[in-house]
Amino acid sequence: MSILSILEPASTTTSRPTVTRQVTGNIPATVGSDLLVPLADGRVTDYANFDHGASAPCLESVRASVEAALPSYASVHRGNGYASRITTQWYERARAEVHGFVGARADDQVIFTRQTTDALNLLAHAVPADATVIVFESEHHAALLPWPAERTVRLGAPSSQTEAVTRVADALRQAPEGPRLVVITGASNVTGEIFPIADIAKVAKAHGARVCLDAAQLAPHRAVDIAALDVDWVALSGHKLYAPYGAGALIGRSDWLDAADPYLYGGGATHAVTGDTVVWTTGPARHEGGSPNVIGAIALASACAAISKHRDAIEQHERSLLARLRTGLAQIDGVTTYSIFGEEADRVGTVCFTLAGRTSTLVSAALSAEYGIGVRDGKFCAHPLVGHLLADSPEHGTAVRASLGLGTTREHVDRLVNAVRTLATTGPRTEYTESAHGCQPADDPRDLQAPRIW
């Protein structure tokens, strides 16, 4: 289907174009799959979401779970009322669901957090004071920045999976005696490439080190198994897993966490409080001070259950779309795609690219205003990695990221490829104004002010 047939003129600004939706397998439905967006020429089209790497849409099943939980919502653990008892059961069952989703060991803890950033900062809070932390500069800032600078060894971006393993081994051999932690991403949030998690974990264990896996970008797309990978902790986010209700989790070993001071001082984290002493509890409650985000935990568990049930179909759907997208972009003169390990590396559905003669901000703005396509442009909270990847492209300081998922269709992929081809050959159809605040059509008729929904 060509882009022209998709974006045929609409008789009114609310008319819906005819769109053929093609998906592979029985994948879960997402909220907003029928979202219409205005274009700069007055037409409308359905939204092509290529920004799953930033935040994924909500699953319909997650919304249904939340709606089912709301009538009896109450605070958990410390109430004997019916609603509190029911909500407490759901909260702890959510913990068990997340535990199973990542293949955790029997004695691993599941601590609910706000998101991956919060989970990794919690672990950084619990790392022993004499521990050495080893992390690649190719990590997302959430995994790169929480660790004390004086005890952190930053490794440059590897050029191959073998080099990644070798660099970790070399760093561990040179590390001082004492506790050691290796922090590794599952899938790059910039290129989607999957790191050799099990091989790095094997090397780490041979040197007596522990491993924390940032699975924010991996878990929505591929199965994560703590026990099989032999990692010690996994951090993930609900909003990447189609559950945007403000919850994430840190899952893993309890000893460092039980030995650390509570992450949040307050109710729920205490075992006993007297006039001059406090005895803190152990287990997940130690770091879940205050009333927890029960609805977020339920949403996260619901998403985990749905993704587990449909895992094979999800992977098939995304592999097919990714191959179509990469093949299409590779045929466009002026497009450069970027990889850490090389074009043949296994990856989830993310492509990072630039377009000769066009800034990434302009490309992103034109894709949105002229084609109804949402991508991300910039450095993606991974500044060292983007700087490394674009080192030989002085024309570009930033890139475009297209990240697909359950809200993406074959038509969306074809629309993106056709749009980039048009931008490469004839440029944008309208003039754009770029400023420190972004890029937008110079004469934009769209009403982009969001009215209050409350």
Secondary structure, DSSP 8 states (H G I E B T S, - for coil): --HHHHT---SSTT----------SS---BTTTT-EEE-TTS-EEE-EE-BTTT----BHHHHHHHHHHGGG----SS--SHHHHHHHHHHHHHHHHHHHHTT--TT-EEEEESSHHHHHHHHHHHS-TT-EEEEETTS-HHHHSSS-GGGEEEE---SSHHHHHHHHHHHHHHS-SS-EEEEEESB-TTT-BB--HHHHHHHHHHTT-EEEEE-TTTTTTS---HHHHT-SEEEEETTTTT--SS-EEEEE-SHHHHHS--SS-STTSEEEE-SS-EEE--SGGGG--SS--HHHHHHHHHHHHHHHHTHHHHHHHHHHHHHHHHHHHHTSTTEEE--SS-TTS-B-SEEEEEETTB-HHHHHHHHHHHH-EE-EEE-TT-HHHHHHHTTT-TT-SSEEEEE--TT--HHHHHHHHHHHHHHHHT--SS-EEEETTEEEETT-----------
